[in-house]
Amino acid sequence: MQTNVSTLLREFPKVKRAALRGERVVVKTREGNLVILAESPPERNLLGSMRGTFIETKADLSAPTLPETAWNPSL
């Protein structure tokens, strides 16, 4: 996409959407051309702000955690 400074200022949302879509936006000025490119966002991690909170364990989390006597009905 090519534009000039006045169009950039007047139609900034349109130019911004084009850059975010991955288009190369060239702004023609008297001093030279300016290029606007959108940076891709950093990769998001599933843990995010919880990083370092969880600990790694070798315990079998699918096995029962209580002894069998705790599973007897108490009626």
N, C-alpha and C positions, 0 to 999 in steps of 0.2 A: 504494500500500500504506500502511496506517495501522497504527501500533504504539504501544506505550508504552515507557517506559524499562526496566522489568523484562523485558519480552519482547525488547527490543533486546539486552540483556545476555545473556539466556538463549539466544536463537536468532540470535546475530549472523551466523553463516555464511549462514543463510537470508535475512536482511535484506540482507546484502552482495551475494548473488547477484541479488536483485531490483534493487538499485541498479545493478549492473553490466549488467543486461539493459536498462537504460534507464528503469526505473520510477522514479517520484517517491515516495520513502519519507518519510512524515510521522510524526514522533515527537511524541506528545502529552505535554506536561509541565505541571506546575502553573503554571510561569512563562510558558508559551506554547508554540507549536508549533515544532519544529525540522524542517528539510527536509534530507534527504540525497539528493544527486544525484551520480552518477559523472561525472567529467570524461573526455572522450574522450582516448585517448593521442595524443601528438604524432605527426605523420606520420613514418614511418620512411623513411630514404633508403637506397637500394641501396648506396651507397658506405660509409655509416656512419663508422667510425673511420678509413677509408682516404682520407677527403676531403682533398684537397690533395696527396696522394701522387702521383697520376697527372697527367701533363701533356698538354695538348692539342697534337696535331701535325697537320700537313697532309700527311704522308707517306701514300702509298697502301699500306695494310697488307695488301692482297690481292695485291700484286705480289711477285715473287721478291726476296729480299734478297741473294742471292749471284749472282755473274756466271755466265754459261752454262758457262764452262770448269770451274767447281767441280762441275758435275753430271756430268762424264764418269766412266765407271766406271774404277776403278783396279785391275782384276784383272790 
